[in-house]
């Protein structure tokens, strides 16, 4: 297929309301949501991964609850195959794919059209980059078509992101996060070692359930690590910008108007200039921040 397929990407740091924006656009345009999240693919992991399934309503969503956390390891090779298949199916229904999530590697694979050779990794050589690789038993993968992406990022000042992370974490603990992790282990047979693989909420709550820390210690450690994760996401977005990906950062997910941007993009009209770039922001100097956005 020679023509590029138009997609809308909703991304941004954790706890910034990406799902809400994706659902909003899907109710305005004929669209379906594709999750770009390495943990939402797993069943029984709802609270810790922030699936927010009630938020979708009648909006169709994809790549959520498609893997068994006890018996399957979902990886990049499987994601790219699933994502391109789902995108093609959505377009075949004359709908617009809206990709929503913040898993950096998965998003980069689609935006940059990763090709995944099969077979074993070549030996590491100093100064020689290794290509992204399938597992040894996987056939090589080449993207079946190109993607033309409008990238919308939900932006809040760093201090506000940190506050939102804390509020959301406390809410998740209150809403049953600890029971969810206990049920994963006791009912669904997910080992403590697997919890380590799933990271963040699942790793730290598992430590609490094993008696390795107090509830307060678990909460505070988890808060620090989620904030560190948000910082790593920030670094990834800056990298995308330096690699010539335009990201339209929307203050609080609203400004500039994401609906107008999407309409312009889908109608093949020239997009406005990006108002600001994360890669130009120095958090140690508030004068470099966009108006009303200093942390």
Phi and psi in degrees as GROMACS dihedral restraints (atoms count N, CA, C in turn):
[ dihedral_restraints ]
;  ai    aj    ak    al  type     phi  dphi    fc
    3     4     5     6     1   -84.6    20    10
    4     5     6     7     1   -34.0    20    10
    6     7     8     9     1   -75.3    20    10
    7     8     9    10     1   138.7    20    10
    9    10    11    12     1   -73.0    20    10
   10    11    12    13     1   147.7    20    10
   12    13    14    15     1   -96.1    20    10
   13    14    15    16     1   127.1    20    10
   15    16    17    18     1   -78.0    20    10
   16    17    18    19     1   131.5    20    10
   18    19    20    21     1  -133.4    20    10
   19    20    21    22     1   156.2    20    10
   21    22    23    24     1  -111.7    20    10
   22    23    24    25     1   132.6    20    10
   24    25    26    27     1  -111.9    20    10
   25    26    27    28     1   128.3    20    10
   27    28    29    30     1  -111.2    20    10
   28    29    30    31     1   116.9    20    10
   30    31    32    33     1  -139.4    20    10
   31    32    33    34     1  -173.9    20    10
   33    34    35    36     1   140.7    20    10
   34    35    36    37     1   173.4    20    10
   36    37    38    39     1   -62.7    20    10
   37    38    39    40     1   162.8    20    10
   39    40    41    42     1   -61.9    20    10
   40    41    42    43     1   149.3    20    10
   42    43    44    45     1    69.8    20    10
   43    44    45    46     1    28.7    20    10
   45    46    47    48     1  -112.5    20    10
   46    47    48    49     1     2.8    20    10
   48    49    50    51     1    88.1    20    10
   49    50    51    52     1    35.5    20    10
   51    52    53    54     1   -65.2    20    10
   52    53    54    55     1   -42.4    20    10
   54    55    56    57     1   -62.0    20    10
   55    56    57    58     1   -42.4    20    10
   57    58    59    60     1   -59.8    20    10
   58    59    60    61     1   -41.2    20    10
   60    61    62    63     1   -69.0    20    10
   61    62    63    64     1   -41.4    20    10
   63    64    65    66     1   -61.4    20    10
   64    65    66    67     1   -41.9    20    10
   66    67    68    69     1   -66.9    20    10
   67    68    69    70     1   -41.3    20    10
   69    70    71    72     1   -57.5    20    10
   70    71    72    73     1   -48.5    20    10
   72    73    74    75     1   -66.6    20    10
   73    74    75    76     1   -34.3    20    10
   75    76    77    78     1   -69.2    20    10
   76    77    78    79     1   -21.2    20    10
   78    79    80    81     1   -87.3    20    10
   79    80    81    82     1   -15.2    20    10
   81    82    83    84     1   -95.0    20    10
   82    83    84    85     1   -40.8    20    10
   84    85    86    87     1  -106.8    20    10
   85    86    87    88     1   159.4    20    10
   87    88    89    90     1   -75.0    20    10
   88    89    90    91     1    88.0    20    10
   90    91    92    93     1  -135.5    20    10
   91    92    93    94     1   162.3    20    10
   93    94    95    96     1  -134.0    20    10
   94    95    96    97     1   148.6    20    10
   96    97    98    99     1   -98.3    20    10
   97    98    99   100     1   135.3    20    10
   99   100   101   102     1  -115.7    20    10
  100   101   102   103     1   118.8    20    10
  102   103   104   105     1   -72.8    20    10
  103   104   105   106     1   134.3    20    10
  105   106   107   108     1  -116.3    20    10
  106   107   108   109     1    69.5    20    10
  108   109   110   111     1  -142.4    20    10
  109   110   111   112     1   123.5    20    10
  111   112   113   114     1   -72.4    20    10
  112   113   114   115     1   -12.5    20    10
  114   115   116   117     1  -111.3    20    10
  115   116   117   118     1   -24.4    20    10
  117   118   119   120     1   -67.5    20    10
  118   119   120   121     1   -12.5    20    10
  120   121   122   123     1   -67.1    20    10
  121   122   123   124     1   -20.9    20    10
  123   124   125   126     1   -89.6    20    10
  124   125   126   127     1   137.1    20    10
  126   127   128   129     1   -71.7    20    10
  127   128   129   130     1   156.9    20    10
  129   130   131   132     1    70.9    20    10
  130   131   132   133     1     1.6    20    10
  132   133   134   135     1  -114.6    20    10
  133   134   135   136     1    76.9    20    10
  135   136   137   138     1   -99.4    20    10
  136   137   138   139     1   -53.4    20    10
  138   139   140   141     1   -69.8    20    10
  139   140   141   142     1   -47.2    20    10
  141   142   143   144     1   -65.5    20    10
  142   143   144   145     1   -27.2    20    10
  144   145   146   147     1   -98.2    20    10
  145   146   147   148     1    -6.7    20    10
  147   148   149   150     1    67.3    20    10
  148   149   150   151     1    45.0    20    10
  150   151   152   153     1   -65.2    20    10
  151   152   153   154     1   -35.0    20    10
  153   154   155   156     1    50.3    20    10
  154   155   156   157     1    47.4    20    10
  156   157   158   159     1   -63.2    20    10
  157   158   159   160     1   -31.6    20    10
  159   160   161   162     1   -62.9    20    10
  160   161   162   163     1   -25.2    20    10
  162   163   164   165     1   -69.1    20    10
  163   164   165   166     1   -25.8    20    10
  165   166   167   168     1   -71.4    20    10
  166   167   168   169     1   -32.1    20    10
  168   169   170   171     1    60.0    20    10
  169   170   171   172     1  -122.1    20    10
  171   172   173   174     1   -92.7    20    10
  172   173   174   175     1     3.0    20    10
  174   175   176   177     1   -73.8    20    10
  175   176   177   178     1   123.0    20    10
  177   178   179   180     1   -66.4    20    10
  178   179   180   181     1   140.1    20    10
  180   181   182   183     1  -132.9    20    10
  181   182   183   184     1   158.5    20    10
  183   184   185   186     1  -138.8    20    10
  184   185   186   187     1   158.9    20    10
  186   187   188   189     1    61.9    20    10
  187   188   189   190     1    35.5    20    10
  189   190   191   192     1  -124.7    20    10
  190   191   192   193     1   135.5    20    10
  192   193   194   195     1    60.1    20    10
  193   194   195   196     1    46.3    20    10
  195   196   197   198     1  -114.9    20    10
  196   197   198   199     1     1.3    20    10
  198   199   200   201     1  -135.7    20    10
  199   200   201   202     1   150.5    20    10
  201   202   203   204     1   -91.4    20    10
  202   203   204   205     1   119.7    20    10
  204   205   206   207     1   -67.5    20    10
  205   206   207   208     1   -20.4    20    10
  207   208   209   210     1   -80.3    20    10
  208   209   210   211     1   -38.3    20    10
  210   211   212   213     1  -115.1    20    10
  211   212   213   214     1    -8.1    20    10
  213   214   215   216     1  -123.7    20    10
  214   215   216   217     1   142.5    20    10
  216   217   218   219     1  -111.8    20    10
  217   218   219   220     1   109.7    20    10
  219   220   221   222     1   -86.7    20    10
  220   221   222   223     1   127.9    20    10
  222   223   224   225     1  -132.5    20    10
  223   224   225   226     1  -178.3    20    10
  225   226   227   228     1   -60.4    20    10
  226   227   228   229     1   -41.2    20    10
  228   229   230   231     1   -59.6    20    10
  229   230   231   232     1   -41.7    20    10
  231   232   233   234     1   -72.3    20    10
  232   233   234   235     1   -38.0    20    10
  234   235   236   237     1   -61.4    20    10
  235   236   237   238     1   -48.6    20    10
  237   238   239   240     1   -63.1    20    10
  238   239   240   241     1   -37.3    20    10
  240   241   242   243     1   -64.1    20    10
  241   242   243   244     1   -46.3    20    10
  243   244   245   246     1   -65.7    20    10
  244   245   246   247     1   -42.1    20    10
  246   247   248   249     1   -65.4    20    10
  247   248   249   250     1   -47.1    20    10
  249   250   251   252     1   -64.6    20    10
  250   251   252   253     1   -37.5    20    10
  252   253   254   255     1   -62.8    20    10
  253   254   255   256     1   -46.9    20    10
  255   256   257   258     1   -66.3    20    10
  256   257   258   259     1   -41.8    20    10
  258   259   260   261     1   -58.7    20    10
  259   260   261   262     1   -44.0    20    10
  261   262   263   264     1   -64.0    20    10
  262   263   264   265     1   -41.0    20    10
  264   265   266   267     1   -63.7    20    10
  265   266   267   268     1   -40.8    20    10
  267   268   269   270     1   -64.1    20    10
  268   269   270   271     1   -46.9    20    10
  270   271   272   273     1   -63.3    20    10
  271   272   273   274     1   -35.2    20    10
  273   274   275   276     1   -64.7    20    10
  274   275   276   277     1   -22.7    20    10
  276   277   278   279     1   -91.5    20    10
  277   278   279   280     1    11.6    20    10
  279   280   281   282     1    61.5    20    10
  280   281   282   283     1    35.1    20    10
  282   283   284   285     1  -112.3    20    10
  283   284   285   286     1   166.9    20    10
  285   286   287   288     1  -103.1    20    10
  286   287   288   289     1   126.2    20    10
  288   289   290   291     1   -76.3    20    10
  289   290   291   292     1   125.2    20    10
  291   292   293   294     1  -111.9    20    10
  292   293   294   295     1   111.3    20    10
  294   295   296   297     1   -90.0    20    10
  295   296   297   298     1   128.6    20    10
  297   298   299   300     1  -133.0    20    10
  298   299   300   301     1   121.6    20    10
  300   301   302   303     1   157.6    20    10
  301   302   303   304     1   174.0    20    10
  303   304   305   306     1  -129.1    20    10
  304   305   306   307     1    19.0    20    10
  306   307   308   309     1   -76.5    20    10
  307   308   309   310     1   108.5    20    10
  309   310   311   312     1   -57.7    20    10
  310   311   312   313     1   -49.1    20    10
  312   313   314   315     1   -63.5    20    10
  313   314   315   316     1   -41.8    20    10
  315   316   317   318     1   -65.1    20    10
  316   317   318   319     1   -43.2    20    10
  318   319   320   321     1   -65.6    20    10
  319   320   321   322     1   -44.5    20    10
  321   322   323   324     1   -60.9    20    10
  322   323   324   325     1   -37.4    20    10
  324   325   326   327     1   -59.3    20    10
  325   326   327   328     1   -37.3    20    10
  327   328   329   330     1   -80.9    20    10
  328   329   330   331     1   -45.1    20    10
  330   331   332   333     1   -65.3    20    10
  331   332   333   334     1   -33.0    20    10
  333   334   335   336     1  -103.2    20    10
  334   335   336   337     1     3.8    20    10
  336   337   338   339     1    59.9    20    10
  337   338   339   340     1    50.5    20    10
  339   340   341   342     1   -53.3    20    10
  340   341   342   343     1   136.7    20    10
  342   343   344   345     1  -107.0    20    10
  343   344   345   346     1   131.9    20    10
  345   346   347   348     1  -116.1    20    10
  346   347   348   349     1    97.6    20    10
  348   349   350   351     1   -65.5    20    10
  349   350   351   352     1   144.9    20    10
  351   352   353   354     1   -82.1    20    10
  352   353   354   355     1   175.9    20    10
  354   355   356   357     1    90.6    20    10
  355   356   357   358     1   178.4    20    10
  357   358   359   360     1   -73.9    20    10
  358   359   360   361     1   153.9    20    10
  360   361   362   363     1   -64.6    20    10
  361   362   363   364     1   141.7    20    10
  363   364   365   366     1   -71.5    20    10
  364   365   366   367     1   155.3    20    10
  366   367   368   369     1   -57.7    20    10
  367   368   369   370     1   143.2    20    10
  369   370   371   372     1   -72.2    20    10
  370   371   372   373     1   132.5    20    10
  372   373   374   375     1  -122.0    20    10
  373   374   375   376     1   136.3    20    10
  375   376   377   378     1   -57.3    20    10
  376   377   378   379     1   128.0    20    10
  378   379   380   381     1    80.8    20    10
  379   380   381   382     1     1.5    20    10
  381   382   383   384     1  -115.6    20    10
  382   383   384   385     1   117.2    20    10
  384   385   386   387     1   -72.2    20    10
  385   386   387   388     1   142.7    20    10
  387   388   389   390     1   -98.4    20    10
  388   389   390   391     1   141.6    20    10
  390   391   392   393     1   -73.9    20    10
  391   392   393   394     1   157.3    20    10
  393   394   395   396     1   -60.1    20    10
  394   395   396   397     1   142.8    20    10
  396   397   398   399     1  -132.6    20    10
  397   398   399   400     1   142.3    20    10
  399   400   401   402     1   -70.9    20    10
  400   401   402   403     1   165.8    20    10
  402   403   404   405     1   -66.9    20    10
  403   404   405   406     1   163.1    20    10
  405   406   407   408     1   -60.2    20    10
  406   407   408   409     1   -29.1    20    10
  408   409   410   411     1   -91.1    20    10
  409   410   411   412     1    -0.6    20    10
  411   412   413   414     1   -88.9    20    10
  412   413   414   415     1   144.7    20    10
  414   415   416   417     1   -73.7    20    10
  415   416   417   418     1   156.3    20    10
  417   418   419   420     1   -61.3    20    10
  418   419   420   421     1   149.9    20    10
  420   421   422   423     1  -125.3    20    10
  421   422   423   424     1   132.7    20    10
  423   424   425   426     1  -126.3    20    10
  424   425   426   427     1   131.6    20    10
  426   427   428   429     1   -54.4    20    10
  427   428   429   430     1   132.0    20    10
  429   430   431   432     1   -77.2    20    10
  430   431   432   433     1   -14.6    20    10
  432   433   434   435     1  -159.5    20    10
  433   434   435   436     1   167.0    20    10
  435   436   437   438     1   -93.6    20    10
  436   437   438   439     1   154.8    20    10
  438   439   440   441     1  -114.2    20    10
  439   440   441   442     1   136.7    20    10
  441   442   443   444     1  -111.5    20    10
  442   443   444   445     1   106.7    20    10
  444   445   446   447     1  -109.6    20    10
  445   446   447   448     1   134.3    20    10
  447   448   449   450     1   -95.4    20    10
  448   449   450   451     1   116.6    20    10
  450   451   452   453     1  -102.3    20    10
  451   452   453   454     1   117.1    20    10
  453   454   455   456     1  -111.0    20    10
  454   455   456   457     1   126.1    20    10
  456   457   458   459     1  -112.6    20    10
  457   458   459   460     1   134.2    20    10
  459   460   461   462     1   -84.2    20    10
  460   461   462   463     1   121.0    20    10
  462   463   464   465     1  -113.9    20    10
  463   464   465   466     1   130.1    20    10
  465   466   467   468     1  -133.2    20    10
  466   467   468   469     1   149.9    20    10
  468   469   470   471     1   -56.0    20    10
  469   470   471   472     1   152.9    20    10
  471   472   473   474     1   -56.6    20    10
  472   473   474   475     1   -43.1    20    10
  474   475   476   477     1   -59.7    20    10
  475   476   477   478     1   -40.2    20    10
  477   478   479   480     1   -70.0    20    10
  478   479   480   481     1   -36.7    20    10
  480   481   482   483     1   -60.0    20    10
  481   482   483   484     1   -43.9    20    10
  483   484   485   486     1   -61.2    20    10
  484   485   486   487     1   -42.1    20    10
  486   487   488   489     1   -65.4    20    10
  487   488   489   490     1   -40.7    20    10
  489   490   491   492     1   -65.8    20    10
  490   491   492   493     1   -37.4    20    10
  492   493   494   495     1   -62.1    20    10
  493   494   495   496     1   -43.4    20    10
  495   496   497   498     1   -65.4    20    10
  496   497   498   499     1   -45.1    20    10
  498   499   500   501     1   -61.6    20    10
  499   500   501   502     1   -43.7    20    10
  501   502   503   504     1   -67.1    20    10
  502   503   504   505     1   -40.3    20    10
  504   505   506   507     1   -61.8    20    10
  505   506   507   508     1   -47.7    20    10
  507   508   509   510     1   -61.9    20    10
  508   509   510   511     1   -36.6    20    10
  510   511   512   513     1   -65.7    20    10
  511   512   513   514     1   -40.8    20    10
  513   514   515   516     1   -66.4    20    10
  514   515   516   517     1   -39.3    20    10
  516   517   518   519     1   -62.9    20    10
  517   518   519   520     1   -44.0    20    10
  519   520   521   522     1   -63.9    20    10
  520   521   522   523     1   -35.6    20    10
  522   523   524   525     1   -83.3    20    10
  523   524   525   526     1     0.0    20    10
  525   526   527   528     1   116.5    20    10
  526   527   528   529     1    20.4    20    10
  528   529   530   531     1   -58.3    20    10
  529   530   531   532     1   -43.1    20    10
  531   532   533   534     1   -64.6    20    10
  532   533   534   535     1   -41.9    20    10
  534   535   536   537     1   -63.5    20    10
  535   536   537   538     1   -37.1    20    10
  537   538   539   540     1   -61.4    20    10
  538   539   540   541     1   -45.1    20    10
  540   541   542   543     1   -67.7    20    10
  541   542   543   544     1   -40.6    20    10
  543   544   545   546     1   -61.4    20    10
  544   545   546   547     1   -41.3    20    10
  546   547   548   549     1   -67.9    20    10
  547   548   549   550     1   -35.5    20    10
  549   550   551   552     1   -56.5    20    10
  550   551   552   553     1   -42.5    20    10
  552   553   554   555     1   -77.6    20    10
  553   554   555   556     1   -49.5    20    10
  555   556   557   558     1   -80.6    20    10
  556   557   558   559     1   -35.0    20    10
  558   559   560   561     1  -101.0    20    10
  559   560   561   562     1   -41.7    20    10
  561   562   563   564     1   -99.6    20    10
  562   563   564   565     1     2.1    20    10
  564   565   566   567     1    72.6    20    10
  565   566   567   568     1    22.2    20    10
  567   568   569   570     1   -82.1    20    10
  568   569   570   571     1   123.8    20    10
  570   571   572   573     1   -73.2    20    10
  571   572   573   574     1   162.3    20    10
  573   574   575   576     1   -62.3    20    10
  574   575   576   577     1   -33.9    20    10
  576   577   578   579     1   -63.9    20    10
  577   578   579   580     1   -38.5    20    10
  579   580   581   582     1   -66.5    20    10
  580   581   582   583     1   -35.4    20    10
  582   583   584   585     1   -58.5    20    10
  583   584   585   586     1   -36.3    20    10
  585   586   587   588     1   -61.1    20    10
  586   587   588   589     1   -40.6    20    10
  588   589   590   591     1   -63.8    20    10
  589   590   591   592     1   -39.4    20    10
  591   592   593   594     1   -72.5    20    10
  592   593   594   595     1   -21.5    20    10
  594   595   596   597     1    73.0    20    10
  595   596   597   598     1   178.5    20    10
  597   598   599   600     1    41.4    20    10
  598   599   600   601     1  -115.7    20    10
  600   601   602   603     1   -55.0    20    10
  601   602   603   604     1   -41.9    20    10
  603   604   605   606     1   -73.7    20    10
  604   605   606   607     1   -37.8    20    10
  606   607   608   609     1   -66.0    20    10
  607   608   609   610     1   -48.0    20    10
  609   610   611   612     1   -74.0    20    10
  610   611   612   613     1   -39.4    20    10
  612   613   614   615     1   -66.7    20    10
  613   614   615   616     1   -35.7    20    10
  615   616   617   618     1   -60.7    20    10
  616   617   618   619     1   -40.2    20    10
  618   619   620   621     1   -61.4    20    10
  619   620   621   622     1   -40.4    20    10
  621   622   623   624     1   -65.0    20    10
  622   623   624   625     1   -44.9    20    10
  624   625   626   627     1   -65.3    20    10
  625   626   627   628     1   -27.0    20    10
  627   628   629   630     1   -84.8    20    10
  628   629   630   631     1    -0.8    20    10
  630   631   632   633     1    80.2    20    10
  631   632   633   634     1    20.8    20    10
  633   634   635   636     1   -87.7    20    10
  634   635   636   637     1    -9.5    20    10
  636   637   638   639     1  -158.7    20    10
  637   638   639   640     1   164.0    20    10
  639   640   641   642     1   -81.8    20    10
  640   641   642   643     1   169.0    20    10
  642   643   644   645     1   -59.7    20    10
  643   644   645   646     1   -44.2    20    10
  645   646   647   648     1   -65.5    20    10
  646   647   648   649     1   -41.7    20    10
  648   649   650   651     1   -62.0    20    10
  649   650   651   652     1   -42.4    20    10
  651   652   653   654     1   -60.9    20    10
  652   653   654   655     1   -46.7    20    10
  654   655   656   657     1   -61.4    20    10
  655   656   657   658     1   -46.2    20    10
  657   658   659   660     1   -70.6    20    10
  658   659   660   661     1   -39.0    20    10
  660   661   662   663     1   -64.5    20    10
  661   662   663   664     1   -43.2    20    10
  663   664   665   666     1   -64.7    20    10
  664   665   666   667     1   -41.3    20    10
  666   667   668   669     1   -58.7    20    10
  667   668   669   670     1   -46.1    20    10
  669   670   671   672     1   -63.0    20    10
  670   671   672   673     1   -40.1    20    10
  672   673   674   675     1   -74.6    20    10
  673   674   675   676     1   -32.6    20    10
  675   676   677   678     1   -69.5    20    10
  676   677   678   679     1   -37.6    20    10
  678   679   680   681     1   -64.9    20    10
  679   680   681   682     1   -37.4    20    10
  681   682   683   684     1   -64.3    20    10
  682   683   684   685     1   -38.9    20    10
  684   685   686   687     1   -61.6    20    10
  685   686   687   688     1   -42.3    20    10
  687   688   689   690     1   -61.9    20    10
  688   689   690   691     1   -35.9    20    10
  690   691   692   693     1   -65.9    20    10
  691   692   693   694     1   -39.9    20    10
  693   694   695   696     1   -65.1    20    10
  694   695   696   697     1   -36.0    20    10
  696   697   698   699     1   -62.8    20    10
  697   698   699   700     1   -42.0    20    10
  699   700   701   702     1   -57.6    20    10
  700   701   702   703     1   -43.9    20    10
  702   703   704   705     1   -61.4    20    10
  703   704   705   706     1   -40.2    20    10
  705   706   707   708     1   -64.6    20    10
  706   707   708   709     1   -42.8    20    10
  708   709   710   711     1   -64.4    20    10
  709   710   711   712     1   -38.6    20    10
  711   712   713   714     1   -62.1    20    10
  712   713   714   715     1   -39.5    20    10
  714   715   716   717     1   -63.3    20    10
  715   716   717   718     1   -43.6    20    10
  717   718   719   720     1   -57.9    20    10
  718   719   720   721     1   -43.7    20    10
  720   721   722   723     1   -63.2    20    10
  721   722   723   724     1   -42.1    20    10
  723   724   725   726     1   -65.7    20    10
  724   725   726   727     1   -22.5    20    10
  726   727   728   729     1   -94.0    20    10
  727   728   729   730     1    21.6    20    10
  729   730   731   732     1    72.3    20    10
  730   731   732   733     1    26.5    20    10
  732   733   734   735     1   -93.5    20    10
  733   734   735   736     1   120.7    20    10
  735   736   737   738     1   -79.0    20    10
  736   737   738   739     1   122.9    20    10
  738   739   740   741     1  -115.2    20    10
  739   740   741   742     1   121.7    20    10
  741   742   743   744     1   -87.6    20    10
  742   743   744   745     1   101.2    20    10
  744   745   746   747     1   -79.3    20    10
  745   746   747   748     1   123.8    20    10
  747   748   749   750     1  -104.7    20    10
  748   749   750   751     1   115.3    20    10
  750   751   752   753     1   -63.7    20    10
  751   752   753   754     1   121.0    20    10
  753   754   755   756     1    57.7    20    10
  754   755   756   757     1    21.2    20    10
  756   757   758   759     1    76.0    20    10
  757   758   759   760     1    12.4    20    10
  759   760   761   762     1  -125.1    20    10
  760   761   762   763     1   -28.8    20    10
  762   763   764   765     1  -131.4    20    10
  763   764   765   766     1   122.4    20    10
  765   766   767   768     1   -67.4    20    10
  766   767   768   769     1   163.1    20    10
  768   769   770   771     1   -62.2    20    10
  769   770   771   772     1   115.2    20    10
  771   772   773   774     1   -65.4    20    10
  772   773   774   775     1   -29.3    20    10
  774   775   776   777     1   -66.3    20    10
  775   776   777   778     1   -44.5    20    10
  777   778   779   780     1   -65.4    20    10
  778   779   780   781     1   -39.8    20    10
  780   781   782   783     1   -61.9    20    10
  781   782   783   784     1   -44.1    20    10
  783   784   785   786     1   -64.8    20    10
  784   785   786   787     1   -42.6    20    10
  786   787   788   789     1   -60.9    20    10
  787   788   789   790     1   -44.3    20    10
  789   790   791   792     1   -60.8    20    10
  790   791   792   793     1   -45.5    20    10
  792   793   794   795     1   -64.3    20    10
  793   794   795   796     1   -47.3    20    10
  795   796   797   798     1   -69.8    20    10
  796   797   798   799     1   -24.7    20    10
  798   799   800   801     1   -92.2    20    10
  799   800   801   802     1    10.0    20    10
  801   802   803   804     1    60.6    20    10
  802   803   804   805     1    31.2    20    10
  804   805   806   807     1   -96.2    20    10
  805   806   807   808     1   157.5    20    10
  807   808   809   810     1   -62.5    20    10
  808   809   810   811     1   131.8    20    10
  810   811   812   813     1   -80.2    20    10
  811   812   813   814     1   151.9    20    10
  813   814   815   816     1   -69.3    20    10
  814   815   816   817     1   167.7    20    10
  816   817   818   819     1   -68.9    20    10
  817   818   819   820     1   140.5    20    10
  819   820   821   822     1   -60.6    20    10
  820   821   822   823     1   131.8    20    10
  822   823   824   825     1   -72.7    20    10
  823   824   825   826     1   -39.6    20    10
  825   826   827   828     1  -156.7    20    10
  826   827   828   829     1   160.3    20    10
  828   829   830   831     1  -123.3    20    10
  829   830   831   832     1   138.6    20    10
  831   832   833   834     1   -59.0    20    10
  832   833   834   835     1   -35.5    20    10
  834   835   836   837     1   -65.4    20    10
  835   836   837   838     1   -11.7    20    10
  837   838   839   840     1   -99.1    20    10
  838   839   840   841     1    -1.5    20    10
  840   841   842   843     1   -95.1    20    10
  841   842   843   844     1   127.6    20    10
  843   844   845   846     1  -108.4    20    10
  844   845   846   847     1   110.5    20    10
  846   847   848   849     1   -67.6    20    10
  847   848   849   850     1   -11.5    20    10
  849   850   851   852     1   -86.4    20    10
  850   851   852   853     1    -3.2    20    10
  852   853   854   855     1  -136.1    20    10
  853   854   855   856     1   100.1    20    10
  855   856   857   858     1   -62.7    20    10
  856   857   858   859     1   -18.4    20    10
  858   859   860   861     1   -70.2    20    10
  859   860   861   862     1   -16.6    20    10
  861   862   863   864     1   -87.7    20    10
  862   863   864   865     1    -5.3    20    10
  864   865   866   867     1   -85.8    20    10
  865   866   867   868     1   154.9    20    10
  867   868   869   870     1   -62.4    20    10
  868   869   870   871     1   157.2    20    10
  870   871   872   873     1   -53.6    20    10
  871   872   873   874     1   139.1    20    10
  873   874   875   876     1    61.5    20    10
  874   875   876   877     1    26.8    20    10
  876   877   878   879     1  -129.8    20    10
  877   878   879   880     1     8.6    20    10
  879   880   881   882     1   -63.0    20    10
  880   881   882   883     1   138.7    20    10
